[in-house]
């Protein structure tokens, strides 16, 4: 009997010691994959059988190793002084890693994400823009005895086929074919307008550009206008390649020229479209607000694609004009004023709703696209946005992966499973920025933002190389279970 009791007693002691050790270690491992060393063993005596250190290779992910953070410190030390990095770990309070937390940077195109989030919240993904053909008298027997008003609804992609043809191969060619509206009128029987085609752009303010944009920025970037009614981004003239008579090669015409009165130009183009369809229009086109009266007759209308399609077009083409017109539409829907100022206030209110304190995080926005060099923010603005429960699903859907985006493929070739990296790569001559997500396994994810503004116009190539190294380093993380994730089955004694 004593031969049987002694082994059982020893086994019970061993099991008890194991359970106590496991309970103690579980209290030490609140964060992902952290493993505490067993300090009860003096140096040089080796590791006891019952020790959490024997599970280190199984449980300790690389993200808990000091060298991991030291490497990030070294990379940021080589970045420009005006640079920041913010990394958040899924559902963990506080930052996982931050450098340059209070450094204010010019975010450039990363600002687009703030505008898209607000548009998604305030307008909704199914929002469309409607352009109307209206009159103050009904059409009778194919005749409108008066003017036909072309009333703009803020559609940023009213484009002629000629303008759409100037987009580079591979660009998103989403557009609202305004010629279809002209055809609708003809199909409805219109043959004569005794008045004129009148362009009405009163849905938004009459500022052609964001009020803070300096003239030098407008001219240098060939920015189109931002009115509620305009065709082809408000361009009166734009480059169109034509075959040269002698060489048979494409030869560009003169560059861009903005229309001084985009609603008038839109009315004139629409007049031409109707006349090309044999509609007689007695008077010359003009632009003015439609007279207010109780009864307005809608002769035809055309709707844009839903806003969710505009999201992708904006990101694919980095479409400044569409983004800035969205800001005005946001202002109209939020405050009843179709202006950049009203839209920016709505953006600030939306960000405040997810915990982005513009004063604490030093966010100051002057436009919605990041075009204005006066825009400033800190990196936590973007990691807070991407980590928010309200907007994370949107950006998981919109941001391209390193497996799908040609530009990201080049930068992250050789990374394990590049589809795990989902990011917006943004920037300008003075800024490089990348923000997005990295899936590190076990339903764990990093949200990150790196933004750098090289000083003295030194170019962004060096900063972009650091940016690539940082994201590659983050992508090397591989989540492994913590001791808290392991459940030991009870030992069964006997047969």
Number of C-alpha atoms within 10 A of each C-alpha: 5 7 7 8 10 11 11 13 11 11 13 12 12 14 15 12 14 16 15 13 15 18 13 13 20 19 11 13 16 13 11 21 22 24 23 17 13 16 9 9 12 9 8 6 7 8 15 12 10 16 20 21 18 14 12 17 10 13 21 22 19 16 19 15 11 9 11 15 16 11 13 19 15 10 15 22 12 12 21 17 15 16 28 25 26 24 25 23 21 16 12 10 8 10 16 16 15 22 17 17 15 16 20 22 25 31 34 27 26 23 22 25 24 24 27 28 23 23 27 19 15 18 18 14 17 11 16 19 20 16 22 20 22 23 23 20 16 17 21 11 10 16 17 23 17 20 21 28 26 29 25 25 24 27 26 29 23 27 22 16 14 12 17 17 13 13 13 10 8 8 11 16 16 17 19 23 17 23 17 14 23 24 16 16 19 17 11 12 15 23 20 21 20 15 17 22 31 28 29 25 24 19 21 23 16 14 12 18 20 23 12 12 15 12 9 9 13 16 11 8 10 14 20 22 29 30 33 28 29 30 27 23 22 28 22 16 15 18 15 17 14 12 11 11 9 6 8 9 11 12 14 13 12 11 10 16 14 18 20 13 19 26 28 23 22 31 27 19 18 22 24 17 18 22 15 11 15 13 21 17 22 14 14 12 24 18 21 14 14 20 10 8 7 6 10 14 14 16 19 19 18 21 18 23 18 14 20 18 14 24 21 17 18 19 21 14 14 16 18 23 23 23 27 27 26 29 31 29 29 29 25 20 17 17 14 14 18 26 27 29 18 20 29 23 17 23 26 19 15 19 20 12 11 15 12 20 15 17 9 10 18 19 21 17 24 19 27 31 28 26 24 21 19 16 20 20 23 28 31 26 21 26 24 23 21 27 23 14 12 13 19 18 12 16 20 15 11 16 20 22 22 22 19 12 15 11 11 20 16 11 17 19 13 10 17 12 13 20 16 18 26 25 24 23 19 19 21 16 13 18 26 28 28 23 26 26 30 25 22 19 13 10 8 15 21 22 25 29 28 31 32 29 28 21 13 7 10 12 16 21 13 15 24 22 13 19 25 17 16 17 23 20 16 21 21 15 19 16 20 21 16 21 25 18 13 11 7 8 6 8 7 6 7 4 3
